[in-house]
Amino acid sequence: SLERMKQVIEVDPVTATMTVEAGVELQTIQEQADSLELLFPLDLGARGSCTIGGNLSTNAGGNRVIRYGMTRDLVVGLEAVLPDGT
């Protein structure tokens, strides 16, 4: 469960990057970017309930896919946690 993985860890306006946990809702990410006059271009109708982890696992496209690409095109890197905690 992603119940406890809902933190926005860091937003860096200089590099226009964010570090977030998998359970953060897309709308929260968009609002964080917006507050710094940045754009997180992934936009889905379910933005208030879908998580970035889910978006990554399905490689979601959204309303701006032609201009900005799929979810994987927006990722600089990721850290995975295996079921055994490693």
Secondary structure, 3 states (H helix, E strand, C coil): CCCCCCCEEEEECCCCEEEECCCCEHHHHHHHHHHCCCCCCCCCCCCCCCEHHHHHHHCCCCCCHHHHCCHHHHCCCCCCCCCCCC
